[in-house]
């Protein structure tokens, strides 16, 4: 199972659009390194934002 995914792959797995994934990375401070995103970090940051009451979708 891959952990570092492209925005397109991560969007497919998270049920989001590619642009939403990139926007959320920028908002949540999740780095995009060499065109790849750490899936675990992205999903945990997204869940933490939801718990704090920030909107999950753009």
Order of alpha helices (4+ residues) and beta strands (2+ residues): beta-alpha-alpha-beta-beta-alpha
